[in-house]
Amino acid sequence: MPRLCSACAAPTNDAIQPFNVLIIGSDTRAGNTGQAAKSFGTASEVGGQRSDTIKILHVDPVSKTAQLLSIPRDTWVEMSGLPASSGLTGPNKINTAYNNGPVPLVQTIENTFGIPISHFIVVDFIGLINAVQSVNGINMHFNYPVRDYDPNTGYNNTGLDITTTGCINLNGNETLALARSRYFEYDDPAMGGWTGDPTSDIGRIERQNLIIEALITKVESTYNPLSLKSFLDSVVHDIAIDRNLGLGELYNLASGYHAFSPSRLKTYTLPTTSAETPGGADIEVVEEPQAQQMLTAFLGTPPSAITTPPLDEYSDPISVPAGSGASPTSTSGAGTTTPTTSVTAPTPIPAYDPTPC
């Protein structure tokens, strides 16, 4: 159901002014029953909730362009908006901010990175499954069999198990398993068999962006006003949106962008470095000035003033330079890497990652 976003930036004219939509992939198990409870667990088995995925969509209605920024879930920041009773205030991983719902996460992003959030959309496990099922699956090409395999436990945590290669139609459950896989492995005989993706969560972010591209491609391949309305009607009940972003606004936005090519979607990942806190927590530390440069490119203007800078592994504030508007690279479309102002050779998608087909 729609929720009021008390922390969202002041409303703008979304018809002409660029705006940012926070897209939250929630790992909540609340309400899971039947097959969902068997697959993902129940709220009593897996308590609390975290933002499994954090993405920000920057929309420019005039130029009909869109860009997508991913924030690694383990990014180490100062929490905003959480009550002291939560026991989660202070330095923490950014996905923890969602423990009390979208508003603290919105506040943490605005206060830490200076990105004004106009709207939010929350998609849980069932929401993603139903979105994919509503378009009869998405098509992804696999060069290798793939699976999820946690070497620490020996478990397949997400159920990802694609045994064949080529262009495969993934159903909702298979898509969710791919999107959630943090222990992604591929079976490459040249590498001696099953080999893990060394990039861990960063690789997962890249695959999620490819899934988004495949979903947009599938929706557009059958586009007409009635099918678009049917698609939105089928998924709107499985997502939470802020009160200022209703079904009508979603429909108008999607209609205006129906000719947008998913290969033109520029995707960015906030630059971070893996680190460990003195307490032994594995985290991601924001890299500066690279992050400030990327945010300036993403927003088209320097970010707003911040009040809680990102933190290093010792929980000390990182020095954040003023936005320079330099030319960081961005991952755009089908995994190519292109700078914002000059042209360099594209970086190909790793052969082990599936691509839209």
C-alpha positions in Angstrom: 0.0 0.0 0.0 1.2 3.6 -0.6 3.0 5.2 2.3 3.7 8.8 3.1 7.4 9.7 2.6 7.9 12.3 5.3 11.7 12.4 4.6 11.4 12.7 0.8 12.6 15.9 -0.9 10.0 18.7 -1.5 7.8 17.8 -4.4 8.8 19.0 -7.8 7.0 19.1 -11.1 7.8 15.6 -12.1 6.6 16.4 -15.7 9.5 18.7 -16.3 12.0 18.6 -13.4 14.5 15.7 -13.0 13.7 13.6 -9.9 15.1 10.6 -8.1 13.2 7.4 -7.1 14.7 5.1 -4.4 14.1 1.5 -5.4 14.4 -0.9 -2.4 14.6 -4.6 -2.8 13.4 -5.8 0.6 14.4 -9.1 2.2 11.4 -9.1 4.6 9.6 -12.4 5.2 6.5 -10.7 6.7 3.4 -12.2 5.2 5.1 -15.2 3.7 2.9 -18.2 3.6 2.6 -21.4 1.6 5.4 -21.9 -1.0 6.9 -18.5 -0.2 7.4 -19.5 3.5 9.0 -22.8 2.3 11.3 -21.0 -0.1 12.4 -17.9 1.9 11.3 -18.5 5.5 8.8 -16.7 7.7 9.1 -13.6 9.7 9.6 -15.7 12.9 12.4 -17.6 11.2 14.2 -14.7 9.6 13.4 -11.6 11.8 13.6 -8.0 10.9 14.1 -6.6 7.5 17.0 -5.2 5.5 17.3 -3.5 2.0 18.7 -6.4 0.0 19.0 -4.1 -2.9 19.4 -0.2 -3.0 19.1 1.5 -6.3 18.3 5.1 -7.2 16.6 5.9 -10.5 17.4 9.4 -11.8 14.7 10.5 -14.3 14.8 13.4 -16.7 11.3 13.8 -18.2 12.3 16.4 -20.7 15.3 14.6 -22.3 13.5 11.2 -21.7 16.7 9.8 -20.2 17.2 7.6 -17.1 20.2 6.6 -15.1 20.5 4.0 -12.3 22.8 4.2 -9.3 23.4 1.2 -7.1 24.7 1.5 -3.5 26.4 -1.6 -2.1 24.3 -2.9 0.8 27.4 -3.2 3.1 28.4 0.5 2.7 29.5 1.8 6.1 27.6 4.9 7.1 26.1 6.8 10.0 22.4 5.9 10.5 19.8 8.6 10.3 16.2 8.4 11.4 16.3 5.3 13.5 15.0 5.4 17.1 17.4 4.7 19.9 15.1 1.8 20.9 16.1 0.0 17.7 19.6 -0.6 19.0 20.9 0.1 15.4 21.8 3.8 15.6 25.3 5.1 14.9 27.8 3.4 12.5 26.3 0.6 10.5 25.8 -1.0 7.1 23.5 1.1 5.0 21.0 -1.8 4.5 20.3 -1.7 8.2 18.5 1.7 7.8 15.6 -0.2 6.3 14.9 -2.1 9.6 12.3 0.6 10.5 11.0 1.1 6.9 11.8 3.3 4.0 12.0 6.7 5.8 15.2 6.1 7.7 16.8 4.8 4.6 15.7 7.9 2.6 17.1 10.1 5.4 20.4 8.2 5.5 20.9 8.5 1.8 20.0 12.2 1.7 22.2 13.0 4.7 25.2 10.9 3.6 25.3 11.4 -0.1 23.3 14.6 -0.8 20.9 12.8 -3.2 17.4 14.3 -2.9 14.8 11.4 -3.0 11.4 12.4 -4.4 9.7 8.9 -4.3 10.4 5.4 -3.1 9.3 2.0 -4.4 9.7 -1.2 -2.2 9.7 -4.5 -4.0 9.9 -7.7 -1.9 10.6 -11.3 -3.0 7.0 -12.0 -4.0 6.7 -8.6 -5.8 9.7 -9.5 -8.1 8.4 -13.0 -8.7 5.0 -11.7 -9.8 6.4 -8.9 -11.9 8.4 -11.4 -13.9 5.5 -13.9 -14.1 3.2 -11.1 -15.4 5.3 -10.9 -18.6 5.7 -14.7 -18.9 9.3 -14.6 -17.7 12.4 -12.9 -18.9 15.0 -14.1 -21.4 18.6 -14.4 -20.4 21.5 -16.0 -22.3 23.9 -18.2 -20.2 27.3 -19.2 -21.5 27.8 -21.6 -18.6 25.7 -23.5 -16.1 25.4 -21.4 -12.9 24.4 -21.9 -9.3 24.6 -20.3 -5.9 27.0 -22.1 -3.5 28.1 -20.8 -0.2 31.6 -22.3 0.5 31.2 -21.5 4.2 28.1 -23.7 4.7 27.9 -25.8 1.6 24.4 -24.5 0.9 22.7 -23.1 -2.2 21.2 -20.1 -0.4 19.0 -18.7 -3.1 18.1 -21.8 -5.1 19.9 -20.6 -8.3 20.6 -23.7 -10.4 20.7 -23.2 -14.2 22.0 -26.4 -15.7 21.8 -25.6 -19.4 23.3 -22.9 -21.6 21.9 -20.6 -24.3 18.9 -18.3 -24.3 16.7 -19.4 -21.4 13.3 -18.1 -20.3 13.5 -17.6 -16.5 10.4 -17.7 -14.4 9.8 -15.5 -11.4 11.5 -17.8 -8.9 14.5 -18.4 -11.1 14.9 -14.6 -11.6 14.7 -13.9 -7.9 17.4 -16.6 -7.2 19.7 -15.0 -9.8 19.1 -11.5 -8.4 19.8 -12.5 -4.8 22.9 -14.7 -5.4 25.9 -13.5 -3.4 27.8 -16.7 -3.9 27.4 -17.0 -7.7 29.4 -19.8 -9.4 29.7 -20.9 -13.0 30.8 -24.3 -14.4 33.7 -23.6 -16.8 35.7 -26.7 -17.8 38.7 -24.4 -18.8 38.8 -23.3 -15.2 38.6 -26.8 -13.8 34.8 -26.8 -13.1 32.8 -24.7 -10.7 34.4 -21.2 -10.2 33.1 -18.4 -8.0 32.6 -14.8 -9.1 35.4 -12.9 -7.3 33.5 -9.6 -7.3 30.9 -10.9 -4.8 28.2 -8.2 -4.1 29.5 -5.9 -6.9 28.9 -8.7 -9.4 25.5 -9.3 -8.0 24.7 -5.6 -8.6 25.8 -5.9 -12.2 23.5 -9.0 -12.7 20.6 -7.2 -11.1 21.0 -4.4 -13.6 21.0 -6.9 -16.5 17.8 -8.4 -15.0 16.2 -5.0 -15.0 17.3 -4.5 -18.7 15.8 -7.9 -19.6 12.5 -7.1 -17.8 12.2 -3.7 -19.6 13.0 -5.4 -22.9 10.2 -8.0 -22.3 7.7 -5.4 -21.3 8.5 -3.3 -24.4 8.5 -6.2 -26.8 4.7 -6.5 -26.2 4.0 -2.8 -25.6 0.6 -1.3 -26.1 -1.3 0.9 -23.7 -3.5 -1.9 -22.6 -0.7 -4.4 -21.9 1.2 -1.7 -20.0 -1.8 -0.9 -17.9 -2.3 -4.6 -17.3 1.3 -5.1 -16.2 1.2 -2.2 -13.8 -2.2 -3.3 -12.4 -0.7 -6.8 -11.8 2.3 -5.6 -9.9 1.2 -2.5 -8.0 -0.5 -4.6 -5.3 2.9 -6.3 -4.6 4.9 -3.2 -4.1 4.9 -0.4 -1.5 5.1 3.2 -2.9 5.0 6.6 -1.3 1.7 8.4 -1.2 2.8 11.0 -3.8 3.5 8.3 -6.4 0.2 6.6 -7.3 -0.7 4.1 -10.0 -1.7 7.0 -12.3 1.7 8.6 -11.9 3.4 5.3 -12.6 1.3 4.8 -15.7 2.1 8.3 -17.0 5.8 7.7 -16.4 5.9 4.4 -18.1 3.8 5.6 -21.0 6.2 8.5 -21.5 9.2 6.2 -21.5 7.7 3.3 -23.6 10.1 4.1 -26.4 13.1 4.2 -24.2 15.7 1.6 -25.2 16.9 -0.4 -22.2 20.4 -0.5 -23.8 20.6 3.3 -23.2 20.1 3.0 -19.4 23.3 4.2 -17.8 24.1 2.3 -14.7 26.5 3.3 -11.9 27.8 1.6 -8.8 29.0 3.8 -5.9 32.8 3.2 -5.8 33.7 1.4 -2.6 36.6 -0.6 -1.1 36.2 -3.8 0.9 37.4 -3.5 4.5 36.9 -4.9 8.0 35.9 -3.1 11.1 37.9 -3.6 14.4 34.9 -5.7 15.5 35.4 -8.0 12.5 32.5 -6.9 10.3 33.0 -7.1 6.5 32.0 -3.7 5.1 32.4 -1.5 2.0 34.1 1.9 2.5 33.2 4.8 0.1 36.1 5.9 -2.1 36.6 9.6 -2.4 36.9 11.7 -4.5 35.7 9.1 -7.0 32.3 8.9 -5.3 31.7 12.6 -5.4 32.7 12.7 -9.1 30.3 9.8 -9.9 27.4 11.4 -8.0 27.9 14.7 -9.9 27.8 12.8 -13.2 24.8 10.8 -12.1 22.8 13.8 -10.9 24.0 16.2 -13.6 24.8 18.7 -10.8 26.9 18.5 -7.6 25.0 16.7 -4.7 23.3 18.7 -2.0 25.2 19.5 1.3 25.6 16.5 3.6 25.3 16.3 7.3 26.7 12.7 8.0 29.7 11.9 5.8 30.3 8.2 5.0 32.6 6.4 7.4 35.9 4.5 7.2 36.4 1.1 8.8 37.2 2.9 12.1 33.9 4.7 11.9 35.6 8.0 11.4 34.1 10.5 8.8 35.6 10.4 5.4 36.6 13.7 3.9 34.2 14.5 1.1 35.4 17.1 -1.5 33.0 19.5 -3.2 31.5 18.1 -6.4 34.0 18.6 -9.2 32.0 17.3 -12.1 35.0 15.3 -13.3 34.5 12.4 -15.7 34.1 9.1 -13.9 33.1 6.1 -16.0 29.6 4.5 -15.8 28.4 1.1 -16.7 25.7 1.6 -19.3 23.3 -0.6 -21.1 24.5 -4.1 -21.7 27.4 -4.0 -19.4 29.6 -1.6 -21.4 31.7 1.0 -19.7 31.6 4.5 -21.1 32.8 7.8 -19.6 30.6 10.8 -19.2 32.6 13.1 -21.4 35.0 11.1 -23.6 35.0 7.7 -25.4 37.1 4.7 -24.3 37.0 1.1 -25.2 34.0 -0.6 -23.6 34.6 -3.1 -20.8 32.7 -6.3 -21.7 30.4 -8.1 -19.4 32.2 -11.1 -17.8 31.5 -14.2 -19.8 30.0 -15.9 -16.8 27.3 -13.3 -16.3 24.0 -13.9 -18.2 22.8 -11.2 -20.6 19.4 -10.3 -22.0 18.5 -12.1 -25.2 
